[in-house]
Amino acid sequence: MDTLSSVTAAIDGDIGRWRSQRIKRIRAVLDTRRAAAFRQQGAGSPNPGNASLEFAIAHHRLEGAEAAARASDAEALGWYRQSRIDSFDSLRLPATGHLVPAVDPVHMETSQLSDTPYYLLGPSSTVASAELLKLTSAAVHAGSEHGFGPLISRHAPVICLLRRCALGEPMASWSTTRLPGTVFTDHVDEPLVLARDLVHEAGHNWLNAALSARNVTLPDEPHYDSPWKEQPRPPFGFLHACWAFPLTMLLAAAVLAETDGPVAPFLTGYLEKQKAMLAQTDKTHEDAVELVTDAELRSVLCSIYAKARSL
């Protein structure tokens, strides 16, 4: 298939500009007295070539500063206000530049930030084990080989690996709009499965960014039956599923065309299950996507959906 970035190129440009504005606004909130000095020294963007990572880190800083302020923790507040993109260099995956912190899923936080548990980068963050770094590097490489490199790089620059599972065991993955660019996922000892889940969550982050960059607001009604949730979903959730799952289907199909290893039966079963569920949404997707008022974004969603349906 064509690389995903060839389909999303025009919208990706708008996402980049929208993110730049978001970074500036967050800096204005956090840096205050130092902002003028940063501008004069050019230090406001110490790594201008990695705006995606800076964008993700900016939201961790913002959420961390808010939590510290609510807790009257002056030390933590000061750290989040003064931290920079290079404050997290010790968490970097050398081969790709992603941040891969060590995360204990048992001690993740819950609050008004998210309906699901989350992890905030902070002064005590440490890098994941060498084993997990190797797994993540291989997964990112696998996704890149099949045209999903820019998606994973730009929309999953912070990767939080949670529970280690056996192949075939139920796994969970998620992202949150308050921490764009961060992915939370369980994992197995198989890079191709992790690549699938990174593509899925990065896809969610991409669509959130695209809706914001194009100023598209979806209504709360009507609800559409979702074969993935087995219940009616509002347009936002339904369209997210009809975007993210097709992306994983395209990756699985591309991988299966080149591998016959032990993971092949697992991915074959996954792909067949997704084909059956996606087929149930033909009419509802056709109706729901019309609620996307931006014609170019609507075309992208329809294009990926159609590619997945043709598998």
C-alpha positions as CSV (number, residue, x, y, z in Angstrom):
1,M,0.0,0.0,0.0
2,D,1.0,3.6,-0.3
3,T,2.6,4.9,2.8
4,L,0.1,6.5,5.2
5,S,1.9,9.9,5.0
6,S,1.2,10.1,1.3
7,V,-2.5,10.0,2.1
8,T,-2.4,12.4,5.1
9,A,0.3,14.8,3.8
10,A,-1.9,18.0,3.5
11,I,-3.5,17.4,6.9
12,D,-0.1,16.6,8.5
13,G,1.1,20.1,7.5
14,D,-1.8,21.7,9.4
15,I,-1.2,19.4,12.4
16,G,2.4,20.6,12.5
17,R,1.3,24.2,12.5
18,W,-1.4,23.6,15.2
19,R,1.1,21.8,17.4
20,S,3.6,24.7,17.1
21,Q,1.0,27.1,18.4
22,R,0.1,24.7,21.2
23,I,3.7,24.5,22.3
24,K,4.0,28.3,22.3
25,R,0.9,28.6,24.5
26,I,2.1,26.0,27.0
27,R,5.5,27.7,27.2
28,A,3.8,31.0,27.8
29,V,2.0,29.4,30.8
30,L,5.0,27.5,32.2
31,D,8.0,29.6,31.4
32,T,6.6,33.1,32.3
33,R,9.7,35.1,33.4
34,R,12.1,33.0,31.4
35,A,10.1,33.2,28.2
36,A,11.7,36.3,26.9
37,A,15.2,35.0,27.6
38,F,14.3,31.7,25.8
39,R,13.2,33.7,22.8
40,Q,16.4,35.8,22.7
41,Q,18.7,32.8,23.2
42,G,16.8,30.5,20.8
43,A,16.5,28.1,23.7
44,G,12.8,27.7,23.6
45,S,13.2,24.8,21.2
46,P,16.5,23.1,22.0
47,N,15.7,20.4,19.6
48,P,13.7,22.0,16.7
49,G,13.9,18.9,14.6
50,N,11.9,16.9,17.1
51,A,8.7,19.0,17.5
52,S,6.6,15.9,18.0
53,L,8.5,14.9,21.1
54,E,8.6,18.5,22.4
55,F,4.8,18.6,21.9
56,A,4.2,15.4,23.9
57,I,6.6,16.5,26.7
58,A,5.0,19.9,26.9
59,H,1.7,18.3,27.8
60,H,3.4,16.2,30.5
61,R,5.0,19.3,31.9
62,L,1.6,21.1,31.9
63,E,-0.3,18.3,33.6
64,G,2.6,17.8,36.1
65,A,2.7,21.5,36.9
66,E,-1.1,21.6,37.4
67,A,-1.0,18.5,39.7
68,A,1.9,20.0,41.7
69,A,0.1,23.3,42.1
70,R,-3.1,21.6,43.3
71,A,-1.0,19.7,45.8
72,S,0.9,22.8,46.9
73,D,4.1,21.0,46.0
74,A,6.4,24.0,45.2
75,E,9.4,21.8,44.5
76,A,7.6,19.7,41.9
77,L,6.0,22.8,40.4
78,G,9.4,24.4,40.0
79,W,10.8,21.3,38.3
80,Y,8.0,21.1,35.8
81,R,8.3,24.8,35.0
82,Q,12.0,24.5,34.4
83,S,12.2,21.2,32.7
84,R,12.9,21.0,29.0
85,I,12.9,18.5,26.2
86,D,16.5,17.5,27.1
87,S,15.6,16.9,30.7
88,F,14.3,13.6,29.5
89,D,17.2,12.5,27.4
90,S,18.0,9.6,29.7
91,L,14.7,8.0,28.7
92,R,15.4,8.0,25.0
93,L,15.4,5.0,22.8
94,P,18.8,5.5,21.0
95,A,17.7,4.1,17.6
96,T,14.6,6.1,17.2
97,G,14.5,9.0,19.8
98,H,11.3,7.8,21.4
99,L,11.0,8.1,25.2
100,V,10.4,4.8,26.8
101,P,10.1,5.3,30.6
102,A,9.9,2.4,33.1
103,V,6.3,2.3,34.2
104,D,4.8,0.2,37.0
105,P,1.1,-0.3,35.9
106,V,0.2,-1.0,39.5
107,H,1.1,2.5,40.6
108,M,-0.2,4.6,37.7
109,E,-2.3,7.6,38.6
110,T,-6.0,8.3,38.2
111,S,-7.6,11.7,38.5
112,Q,-9.8,14.1,36.5
113,L,-7.1,14.0,33.9
114,S,-8.3,10.7,32.4
115,D,-11.0,8.0,32.9
116,T,-8.2,5.5,32.6
117,P,-4.8,5.2,34.5
118,Y,-2.0,7.3,33.2
119,Y,1.7,8.0,33.9
120,L,3.3,11.4,34.0
121,L,7.0,12.0,33.1
122,G,8.7,13.6,36.0
123,P,12.0,14.1,37.9
124,S,12.0,10.5,39.2
125,S,11.3,8.9,35.7
126,T,13.8,6.2,34.7
127,V,14.3,4.4,31.4
128,A,12.7,1.1,30.7
129,S,14.8,-2.1,30.9
130,A,17.2,-3.1,28.1
131,E,14.8,-5.9,27.1
132,L,11.9,-3.5,26.7
133,L,14.0,-1.0,24.8
134,K,15.0,-3.8,22.4
135,L,11.4,-4.8,21.9
136,T,10.3,-1.3,21.3
137,S,13.1,-0.5,18.8
138,A,12.2,-3.7,16.8
139,A,8.5,-2.8,16.9
140,V,9.1,0.8,15.7
141,H,11.3,-0.6,12.9
142,A,8.7,-3.1,11.8
143,G,6.0,-0.3,11.6
144,S,8.4,1.9,9.6
145,E,9.2,-0.9,7.2
146,H,5.5,-1.0,6.2
147,G,4.8,2.7,5.8
148,F,3.8,3.6,9.4
149,G,7.1,5.2,10.5
150,P,6.0,8.8,10.4
151,L,2.7,8.0,12.2
152,I,4.6,6.3,15.1
153,S,7.3,8.9,15.2
154,R,5.0,11.9,15.2
155,H,2.1,10.6,17.2
156,A,3.6,8.1,19.6
157,P,6.9,9.7,20.7
158,V,6.3,8.6,24.3
159,I,5.8,4.9,24.7
160,C,4.7,3.5,28.1
161,L,4.9,-0.3,28.2
162,L,2.7,-1.8,30.9
163,R,1.9,-5.5,31.6
164,R,3.9,-8.3,30.0
165,C,1.4,-10.8,28.6
166,A,1.5,-14.1,26.8
167,L,0.6,-14.2,23.1
168,G,-3.2,-14.6,22.8
169,E,-3.9,-13.3,26.3
170,P,-6.2,-10.2,26.5
171,M,-4.2,-7.0,26.3
172,A,-5.1,-3.4,26.8
173,S,-3.8,-0.2,25.2
174,W,-5.0,3.4,25.3
175,S,-4.2,7.0,24.8
176,T,-5.7,10.2,26.3
177,T,-6.4,13.6,24.7
178,R,-4.8,15.3,27.7
179,L,-1.4,13.6,26.9
180,P,-1.2,13.7,23.1
181,G,1.7,11.7,21.7
182,T,1.8,9.3,24.6
183,V,0.8,5.7,24.2
184,F,0.0,3.2,27.0
185,T,0.0,-0.5,26.1
186,D,0.5,-4.0,27.4
187,H,3.0,-6.1,25.4
188,V,4.1,-9.5,24.4
189,D,7.6,-10.7,23.4
190,E,6.8,-10.1,19.8
191,P,7.7,-6.8,18.0
192,L,5.0,-7.2,15.3
193,V,2.3,-7.3,17.9
194,L,3.7,-4.2,19.6
195,A,3.9,-2.5,16.2
196,R,0.2,-3.2,15.7
197,D,-0.7,-1.6,19.0
198,L,1.6,1.4,18.5
199,V,-0.1,2.0,15.1
200,H,-3.5,1.7,16.7
201,E,-2.9,4.3,19.5
202,A,-0.8,6.6,17.3
203,G,-3.8,6.5,14.9
204,H,-6.1,7.7,17.7
205,N,-3.6,10.5,18.5
206,W,-3.4,11.5,14.8
207,L,-7.2,11.7,14.4
208,N,-7.5,13.9,17.6
209,A,-4.8,16.2,16.2
210,A,-6.4,16.3,12.8
211,L,-9.8,17.2,14.2
212,S,-8.3,20.0,16.2
213,A,-6.0,21.3,13.4
214,R,-9.0,21.4,11.0
215,N,-11.4,22.8,13.6
216,V,-13.8,19.9,13.2
217,T,-16.3,19.3,16.0
218,L,-18.4,16.2,16.0
219,P,-21.9,16.2,17.4
220,D,-22.9,13.9,20.3
221,E,-25.6,12.3,18.4
222,P,-26.7,10.0,16.7
223,H,-25.1,6.9,18.2
224,Y,-23.8,4.0,16.0
225,D,-23.6,0.3,16.9
226,S,-20.0,-0.5,17.4
227,P,-18.9,-4.2,16.9
228,W,-15.8,-3.5,18.9
229,K,-17.5,-2.1,22.0
230,E,-20.7,-4.1,21.4
231,Q,-22.8,-1.0,22.3
232,P,-23.8,2.2,20.6
233,R,-21.1,4.8,20.4
234,P,-21.2,8.6,19.7
235,P,-19.7,9.7,16.3
236,F,-16.4,10.6,17.9
237,G,-15.8,7.1,19.4
238,F,-17.3,5.3,16.4
239,L,-15.2,7.1,13.8
240,H,-12.1,6.7,15.9
241,A,-12.6,2.9,15.8
242,C,-13.3,2.9,12.1
243,W,-10.0,4.7,11.6
244,A,-7.6,3.0,14.1
245,F,-8.6,-0.6,13.5
246,P,-8.3,-0.3,9.7
247,L,-4.8,1.0,10.2
248,T,-3.9,-2.1,12.2
249,M,-5.5,-4.3,9.6
250,L,-3.3,-2.8,6.9
251,L,-0.2,-3.3,8.9
252,A,-1.2,-6.9,9.7
253,A,-1.8,-7.6,6.0
254,A,1.5,-6.2,5.0
255,V,3.3,-8.1,7.7
256,L,1.6,-11.4,6.8
257,A,2.7,-11.0,3.2
258,E,6.3,-11.3,4.4
259,T,6.4,-13.6,7.4
260,D,5.5,-17.1,8.3
261,G,7.0,-17.1,11.8
262,P,5.1,-18.1,15.0
263,V,3.3,-14.8,15.2
264,A,1.7,-15.4,11.7
265,P,-1.3,-17.5,13.0
266,F,-2.0,-14.9,15.7
267,L,-2.0,-12.0,13.2
268,T,-4.0,-14.0,10.7
269,G,-6.7,-14.6,13.4
270,Y,-6.6,-11.0,14.3
271,L,-7.0,-9.8,10.7
272,E,-9.9,-12.1,10.0
273,K,-11.7,-11.0,13.2
274,Q,-11.2,-7.4,12.2
275,K,-12.5,-8.0,8.7
276,A,-15.7,-9.5,10.1
277,M,-16.3,-6.6,12.5
278,L,-15.5,-3.9,10.0
279,A,-17.9,-5.4,7.5
280,Q,-20.7,-4.8,10.0
281,T,-20.1,-1.0,9.8
282,D,-20.5,-0.3,6.1
283,K,-23.7,1.6,6.2
284,T,-23.1,3.2,9.6
285,H,-19.6,4.4,8.6
286,E,-21.0,5.9,5.4
287,D,-23.5,7.9,7.5
288,A,-21.1,8.8,10.4
289,V,-18.3,10.1,8.2
290,E,-20.6,12.6,6.6
291,L,-20.6,14.4,10.0
292,V,-16.9,15.3,9.4
293,T,-17.3,18.7,7.9
294,D,-13.8,19.0,6.5
295,A,-13.9,17.3,3.0
296,E,-10.1,16.5,3.0
297,L,-10.2,14.8,6.4
298,R,-13.4,13.0,5.4
299,S,-11.6,11.7,2.3
300,V,-8.6,10.4,4.3
301,L,-10.9,8.5,6.7
302,C,-12.8,7.0,3.8
303,S,-9.6,6.1,1.9
304,I,-8.2,4.1,4.8
305,Y,-11.5,2.5,5.6
306,A,-11.9,1.4,1.9
307,K,-8.4,0.0,1.8
308,A,-9.1,-2.1,4.9
309,R,-12.4,-3.3,3.6
310,S,-10.7,-4.4,0.4
311,L,-8.4,-6.8,2.2
